Amino acid sequence: MDQAKSSKNPRHVYRFGGGQADGSGQMKDLLGGKGAGLAEMTSLGLPVPPGVTITTAACRHYFDHGQSWPDGLDDELQAGLRFVEEIAGKRLGDPENPLLVSVRSGAAVSMPGMMDTVLNLGLNDVTVEGLARRSGNPRFAWDSYRRFVGMFGDVVLGIHYTRFARVMDAMRDGKEESELTVDQLKALVAALKQVVVEGYGAFPEDPEEQLRLAINAVFRSFNTPRARYYRKSNGLEDTMGTGVNVQAMVFGNMGEKSATGVCFTRDPKTGDRRFFGEWLPNAQGEDVVAGTHTPLPLIGGQDGADAALTPLSTAMPVVFEELDRIQKTLEAHFKDMQDIEFTVEEGRLWLLQT
């Protein structure tokens, strides 16, 4: 795989999906660790949602040229989106069958929690209705929309998350999000969008504008004070840049047959060869790491886990067996302990990172 079209016309976007990938696990410097891992897992035939990776070189260009994109990036991104849409069978902005995407960072060296992510991008007042009809689950669609408005407003538009949190708390009135009705979720979305109006202006409804703004926000997150401090504290270079992974969304919040989780091929505390992890039913990835929900163990009895907490191995035994096979495959392939993120959508396992 050539890492550039030519020295004068470098390539900025690498595709993965449908069992084939332009990149590989050996290309961390160009694709970032997450992008390289996604490419490698795709080539191994593992269940990875299709997507594209924007290179770390494009990020460096963004900072070196007044926060502008390199020539050709926009065209390559559009072609990459068509590739993702064809595999997913959905289209970004389609009012009847909308494609939603995640936009996630990934530097060559892992910087956990330092850079930004946007989920459920592509939702607006029209596509949310299409998602509700297509899924047959209006509650899921509006739950995804309220998540998107709050996350996009915070990460991309720069409105402090506490402004959204105050509205959320007032609207929930002591209830969990899972207890809100569809009408209450619709009212919550309207209230969150009003926060955007007050702090930024009209909420961007065009999915392609949303995507461009989100990519820029992920680029910028590489140079936030916390990210720079992390690199200084860990002896990492400030010049490496981050890759940006734009990937078709799979949904862990579609109901009780859906879930999200993180796992390790070994015990992260001791290094012992023991499959270890946590999961949440009917949730999205940020719920696991936000500290707002109590995660469940992957396997019963891990570290004296509460016996009342149902492990994934009991709740979804077929999914667990597939995940167990995959984690062994990945450690053997990479010859190192792996940290894996996964989502289960309506009983189907998907891998989002290794």
HELIX and SHEET records of a PDB file:
HELIX    1   1 LYS A   28  SER A   43  1                                  16    
HELIX    2   2 THR A   56  ASP A   64  1                                   9    
HELIX    3   3 LEU A   73  ALA A   88  1                                  16    
HELIX    4   4 THR A  127  SER A  135  1                                   9    
HELIX    5   5 PRO A  138  VAL A  155  1                                  18    
HELIX    6   6 TYR A  161  ARG A  172  1                                  12    
HELIX    7   7 GLU A  177  GLU A  179  5                                   3    
HELIX    8   8 VAL A  182  GLY A  199  1                                  18    
HELIX    9   9 PRO A  207  SER A  221  1                                  15    
HELIX   10  10 PRO A  225  SER A  233  1                                   9    
HELIX   11  11 GLY A  285  VAL A  289  1                                   5    
HELIX   12  12 GLN A  302  GLY A  304  5                                   3    
HELIX   13  13 LEU A  312  ALA A  315  1                                   4    
HELIX   14  14 PRO A  317  PHE A  334  1                                  18    
SHEET    1   A 6 GLN A  20  ALA A  21  0                                        
SHEET    2   A 6 VAL A  13  GLY A  17 -1                                        
SHEET    3   A 6 GLY A  51  ILE A  54 -1                                        
SHEET    4   A 6 THR A 242  ALA A 248 -1                                        
SHEET    5   A 6 VAL A 101  ALA A 107 -1                                        
SHEET    6   A 6 THR A 117  LEU A 121 -1                                        
SHEET    1   B 2 ARG A  91  LEU A  92  0                                        
SHEET    2   B 2 PRO A  98  LEU A  99  1                                        
SHEET    1   C 5 LEU A 296  PRO A 297  0                                        
SHEET    2   C 5 PHE A 276  PRO A 281 -1                                        
SHEET    3   C 5 ALA A 259  PHE A 264 -1                                        
SHEET    4   C 5 ASP A 339  GLU A 345 -1                                        
SHEET    5   C 5 ARG A 348  GLN A 353 -1                                        
END                                                                             
